[in-house]
Amino acid sequence: MKRLGGAQRYEAALRQAEADFARAQADHQRRETQRQKQVIDARRSHQQTVDEAERSAATYNAHLDAVETGLQSGDRHAVSKYMDLVLRASPYPHDFPVERKSGYVPESSLLAVEWYLPPPDVVPETRLYKHIKTRKVVEPVPRQTQEIGQIYQRVIAQIALRTLREVFDADPGRLITTIVFNGRVHAVDPVTGQRIEPHLITMRATRDQFAALVLDEPKFKPVECIRRHFFADVSPHPDELIPVEPVMPFSMADPRIVDPVDIISGIDKRPNLLDLTPKEFEAFIQNLFTKMGFDTKLYQARGDGGVDCVAYDPHPIKGGKFIVQAKLYTKTVEPTHVRDLWGTVQHEGATKGIMITTSGYGPDSYKFANGKPLNLIDGAGLLSLCHQHDIPARIVPRGKKKP
């Protein structure tokens, strides 16, 4: 065997095997070290994901707790956020706009909803398809323009009524007694080519008014209901984007506008309207209307701290003589005052009556004002007007600190 070199070959093979084993062992150790590092990295990444999920869940739960607490106290922001969630969760066809927002006015127990409607072309232009046997073809039968407008009116009326139902149903605490619904649409002006957002429907409804409806009655007519029961203003030609004037602009209820908070200093330096005397409040209202472009003339002072004035709008179409009454109140304005305003408007032959208060109105006042040329502006609306015309103001009841 030695003569044949077997021992040498054996030794060489043994050394090669030992070297191969050592390399394999080193490779295994290297791979194992790398695997353990990957395990450590994966565990660290997983723990970071878990920690982030827990932080996110804690933040979300804290947000829900804050909303729940705010709902119990009727907080302006909490109710608005909650109703935003309710409205966004409402299922509609996939091609309908999803823009919708709400603003709660606790002074009047009112929720304003601004809803972006589907455009008029949501109504198919083809009414049906007709088979022509003689020519063996199928031809579309177009809808008449008038029919398209009528169908579209029904669509937006049904959206408005459905929104009322969803809001009132989602409010078991009965924080909301009145809803203002403004429906507008993203469109392009065919004359100018500019983008516009005209309001095509506006209405105000109280909970009691809505409770009287039987929506599942086969003979129920949505358009007639909102016009005659709620005195809604619906575009006469929505397919032509003819706009209507909102009964209350959404800005007058937008919590981001009517209740700003100084988060830097925590000190709000705006004057508190409730600290004014009746005479000062009278001058404030007059100055506000002057800034709005009215020619105002004070003509009567009331003993309850309110002020009456005549405001003349020079606009040749929308203008006229407006009777303005102001109520420097911390309590809800009684419906009798709204009825008195209507009597004054009729007696003076005015175009419109406007009542402004630092507090709010109840559903009976809004119900009475529906269908009449009366504008009821509560404290939130007053602050919105001040904001629009760069007049610093806030409304904080005496003895109550701003949050």
ZIVENZI-V397991 format. One record per residue. N is the residue number from 1. RES is the residue in one letter. SS is DSSP state (A for helix, B for strand, O for the rest). PSI is psi in radians with two decimals (none if undefined). Layout:
[[N & RES & SS & PSI] [N & RES & SS & PSI]]
This chain:
[[1 & M & O & -0.79] [2 & K & O & -0.66] [3 & R & O & -0.54] [4 & L & O & -0.03] [5 & G & O & 0.36] [6 & G & A & -0.66] [7 & A & A & -0.69] [8 & Q & A & -0.72] [9 & R & A & -0.64] [10 & Y & A & -0.79] [11 & E & A & -0.69] [12 & A & A & -0.73] [13 & A & A & -0.65] [14 & L & A & -0.79] [15 & R & A & -0.69] [16 & Q & A & -0.73] [17 & A & A & -0.74] [18 & E & A & -0.68] [19 & A & A & -0.75] [20 & D & A & -0.71] [21 & F & A & -0.74] [22 & A & A & -0.75] [23 & R & A & -0.74] [24 & A & A & -0.69] [25 & Q & A & -0.69] [26 & A & A & -0.71] [27 & D & A & -0.73] [28 & H & A & -0.75] [29 & Q & A & -0.67] [30 & R & A & -0.78] [31 & R & A & -0.66] [32 & E & A & -0.70] [33 & T & A & -0.73] [34 & Q & A & -0.70] [35 & R & A & -0.77] [36 & Q & A & -0.66] [37 & K & A & -0.72] [38 & Q & A & -0.67] [39 & V & A & -0.76] [40 & I & A & -0.77] [41 & D & A & -0.73] [42 & A & A & -0.72] [43 & R & A & -0.70] [44 & R & A & -0.78] [45 & S & A & -0.72] [46 & H & A & -0.72] [47 & Q & A & -0.65] [48 & Q & A & -0.71] [49 & T & A & -0.76] [50 & V & A & -0.79] [51 & D & A & -0.74] [52 & E & A & -0.71] [53 & A & A & -0.70] [54 & E & A & -0.72] [55 & R & A & -0.75] [56 & S & A & -0.75] [57 & A & A & -0.70] [58 & A & A & -0.72] [59 & T & A & -0.77] [60 & Y & A & -0.74] [61 & N & A & -0.66] [62 & A & A & -0.66] [63 & H & A & -0.77] [64 & L & A & -0.69] [65 & D & A & -0.72] [66 & A & A & -0.71] [67 & V & A & -0.76] [68 & E & A & -0.77] [69 & T & A & -0.74] [70 & G & A & -0.63] [71 & L & A & -0.70] [72 & Q & A & -0.53] [73 & S & A & -0.03] [74 & G & O & 0.57] [75 & D & O & 2.40] [76 & R & A & -0.87] [77 & H & A & -0.72] [78 & A & A & -0.80] [79 & V & A & -0.70] [80 & S & A & -0.79] [81 & K & A & -0.73] [82 & Y & A & -0.79] [83 & M & A & -0.52] [84 & D & A & -0.77] [85 & L & A & -0.73] [86 & V & A & -0.83] [87 & L & A & -0.64] [88 & R & A & -0.45] [89 & A & O & -0.12] [90 & S & O & 2.11] [91 & P & O & 2.31] [92 & Y & O & 2.91] [93 & P & O & 2.58] [94 & H & O & -0.45] [95 & D & O & 0.12] [96 & F & O & 2.55] [97 & P & O & 2.60] [98 & V & O & 0.05] [99 & E & O & 2.10] [100 & R & B & 2.44] [101 & K & B & 2.78] [102 & S & B & 2.67] [103 & G & B & 2.17] [104 & Y & B & 2.36] [105 & V & B & 1.66] [106 & P & O & -0.49] [107 & E & O & -0.49] [108 & S & O & 0.11] [109 & S & O & 0.73] [110 & L & B & 2.44] [111 & L & B & 2.14] [112 & A & B & 2.31] [113 & V & B & 2.22] [114 & E & B & 2.11] [115 & W & B & 2.23] [116 & Y & B & 2.07] [117 & L & O & 2.79] [118 & P & O & 2.64] [119 & P & O & 2.84] [120 & P & A & -0.48] [121 & D & A & 0.07] [122 & V & A & -0.39] [123 & V & O & 2.08] [124 & P & O & 2.39] [125 & E & O & -0.36] [126 & T & B & 2.20] [127 & R & B & -0.71] [128 & L & B & 3.02] [129 & Y & B & 2.33] [130 & K & B & 2.30] [131 & H & B & 2.12] [132 & I & B & 1.80] [133 & K & O & -0.72] [134 & T & O & -0.57] [135 & R & O & -0.05] [136 & K & O & 0.84] [137 & V & B & 2.81] [138 & V & B & 2.11] [139 & E & B & 2.48] [140 & P & B & 2.52] [141 & V & B & 1.95] [142 & P & B & 2.69] [143 & R & O & 2.64] [144 & Q & O & 2.64] [145 & T & A & -0.71] [146 & Q & A & -0.67] [147 & E & A & -0.69] [148 & I & A & -0.77] [149 & G & A & -0.69] [150 & Q & A & -0.74] [151 & I & A & -0.74] [152 & Y & A & -0.65] [153 & Q & A & -0.71] [154 & R & A & -0.68] [155 & V & A & -0.87] [156 & I & A & -0.52] [157 & A & A & -0.70] [158 & Q & A & -0.65] [159 & I & A & -0.75] [160 & A & A & -0.82] [161 & L & A & -0.68] [162 & R & A & -0.68] [163 & T & A & -0.73] [164 & L & A & -0.81] [165 & R & A & -0.77] [166 & E & A & -0.69] [167 & V & A & -0.86] [168 & F & A & -0.65] [169 & D & A & -0.55] [170 & A & O & 0.15] [171 & D & O & 1.20] [172 & P & O & -0.41] [173 & G & O & -0.04] [174 & R & O & 0.77] [175 & L & O & -0.43] [176 & I & O & 2.13] [177 & T & O & -0.27] [178 & T & B & 2.45] [179 & I & B & 2.32] [180 & V & B & 2.15] [181 & F & B & 2.11] [182 & N & B & 2.06] [183 & G & B & 2.18] [184 & R & B & 3.02] [185 & V & O & 2.49] [186 & H & O & 2.21] [187 & A & B & 3.06] [188 & V & B & 2.22] [189 & D & O & 2.04] [190 & P & O & -0.32] [191 & V & O & -0.80] [192 & T & O & -0.34] [193 & G & O & 0.03] [194 & Q & O & 2.66] [195 & R & B & 2.35] [196 & I & B & 2.84] [197 & E & O & 1.15] [198 & P & O & 2.55] [199 & H & B & 2.27] [200 & L & B & -0.22] [201 & I & B & 2.45] [202 & T & B & 2.40] [203 & M & B & 2.79] [204 & R & B & 2.27] [205 & A & B & 2.44] [206 & T & B & 2.82] [207 & R & A & -0.74] [208 & D & A & -0.69] [209 & Q & A & -0.77] [210 & F & A & -0.62] [211 & A & A & -0.38] [212 & A & O & -0.15] [213 & L & O & 2.57] [214 & V & O & 1.56] [215 & L & O & -0.45] [216 & D & O & 0.14] [217 & E & O & 2.19] [218 & P & O & -0.52] [219 & K & O & 0.05] [220 & F & O & 2.31] [221 & K & O & 1.88] [222 & P & A & -0.82] [223 & V & A & -0.79] [224 & E & A & -0.64] [225 & C & A & -0.91] [226 & I & A & -0.49] [227 & R & A & -0.78] [228 & R & A & -0.53] [229 & H & O & -0.67] [230 & F & O & -0.01] [231 & F & O & 0.68] [232 & A & O & 2.65] [233 & D & B & 1.96] [234 & V & B & 2.41] [235 & S & O & 2.25] [236 & P & O & -0.45] [237 & H & O & 1.28] [238 & P & A & -0.48] [239 & D & A & -0.33] [240 & E & A & 0.13] [241 & L & O & 0.61] [242 & I & O & 2.05] [243 & P & O & 2.84] [244 & V & O & 2.78] [245 & E & O & 2.17] [246 & P & O & 2.48] [247 & V & O & -0.46] [248 & M & O & 2.05] [249 & P & O & 2.51] [250 & F & A & -0.52] [251 & S & A & -0.45] [252 & M & A & -0.11] [253 & A & O & -0.08] [254 & D & O & 1.99] [255 & P & A & -0.41] [256 & R & A & -0.37] [257 & I & A & -0.81] [258 & V & A & -0.18] [259 & D & O & 0.99] [260 & P & O & 2.57] [261 & V & O & 2.34] [262 & D & O & 1.71] [263 & I & O & -0.12] [264 & I & O & -0.96] [265 & S & O & -0.37] [266 & G & O & 0.11] [267 & I & O & 2.09] [268 & D & O & 1.99] [269 & K & O & 0.03] [270 & R & O & 2.50] [271 & P & O & 2.45] [272 & N & B & 2.06] [273 & L & A & -0.48] [274 & L & A & -0.18] [275 & D & A & -0.11] [276 & L & O & 2.68] [277 & T & O & 2.85] [278 & P & A & -0.68] [279 & K & A & -0.69] [280 & E & A & -0.68] [281 & F & A & -0.64] [282 & E & A & -0.82] [283 & A & A & -0.63] [284 & F & A & -0.84] [285 & I & A & -0.71] [286 & Q & A & -0.76] [287 & N & A & -0.66] [288 & L & A & -0.83] [289 & F & A & -0.54] [290 & T & A & -0.74] [291 & K & A & -0.47] [292 & M & O & -0.03] [293 & G & O & 0.21] [294 & F & O & 2.67] [295 & D & B & 1.88] [296 & T & B & 2.54] [297 & K & B & 2.07] [298 & L & B & 2.40] [299 & Y & B & -0.09] [300 & Q & B & 2.38] [301 & A & B & 2.41] [302 & R & O & 2.66] [303 & G & O & -0.30] [304 & D & O & 0.19] [305 & G & O & -0.06] [306 & G & O & 3.09] [307 & V & B & 2.38] [308 & D & B & 2.44] [309 & C & B & 2.84] [310 & V & B & 2.25] [311 & A & B & 2.15] [312 & Y & B & 2.16] [313 & D & B & 2.07] [314 & P & O & -0.04] [315 & H & O & 2.27] [316 & P & O & -0.36] [317 & I & O & -0.96] [318 & K & O & -0.16] [319 & G & O & -3.02] [320 & G & B & -2.87] [321 & K & B & 2.11] [322 & F & B & 2.31] [323 & I & B & 2.15] [324 & V & B & 2.22] [325 & Q & B & 2.39] [326 & A & B & 2.39] [327 & K & B & 1.91] [328 & L & O & 1.40] [329 & Y & O & 2.74] [330 & T & O & -0.13] [331 & K & O & 2.87] [332 & T & O & 2.35] [333 & V & B & 2.28] [334 & E & O & 2.57] [335 & P & A & -0.45] [336 & T & A & -0.58] [337 & H & A & -0.64] [338 & V & A & -0.70] [339 & R & A & -0.68] [340 & D & A & -0.69] [341 & L & A & -0.74] [342 & W & A & -0.68] [343 & G & A & -0.70] [344 & T & A & -0.72] [345 & V & A & -0.79] [346 & Q & A & -0.72] [347 & H & A & -0.68] [348 & E & A & -0.13] [349 & G & O & 0.62] [350 & A & O & 2.83] [351 & T & O & -0.63] [352 & K & B & 2.70] [353 & G & B & 2.39] [354 & I & B & 2.17] [355 & M & B & 2.26] [356 & I & B & 2.30] [357 & T & B & 2.73] [358 & T & O & -0.02] [359 & S & O & -2.12] [360 & G & O & -3.06] [361 & Y & B & 2.76] [362 & G & O & 2.99] [363 & P & A & -0.54] [364 & D & A & -0.60] [365 & S & A & -0.77] [366 & Y & A & -0.67] [367 & K & A & -0.71] [368 & F & A & -0.67] [369 & A & A & -0.40] [370 & N & O & 2.31] [371 & G & O & -0.01] [372 & K & O & 2.70] [373 & P & O & 1.08] [374 & L & B & 2.28] [375 & N & B & 2.14] [376 & L & B & 1.98] [377 & I & B & 2.01] [378 & D & O & -2.99] [379 & G & A & -0.71] [380 & A & A & -0.73] [381 & G & A & -0.66] [382 & L & A & -0.75] [383 & L & A & -0.62] [384 & S & A & -0.76] [385 & L & A & -0.71] [386 & C & A & -0.74] [387 & H & A & -0.77] [388 & Q & A & -0.53] [389 & H & O & 0.37] [390 & D & O & 0.72] [391 & I & O & 2.00] [392 & P & O & 2.27] [393 & A & O & 2.69] [394 & R & B & 2.88] [395 & I & O & 1.81] [396 & V & O & 2.04] [397 & P & O & 2.51] [398 & R & O & 2.36] [399 & G & O & -0.03] [400 & K & O & 2.18] [401 & K & O & 2.57] [402 & K & O & 2.38] [403 & P & O & none]]
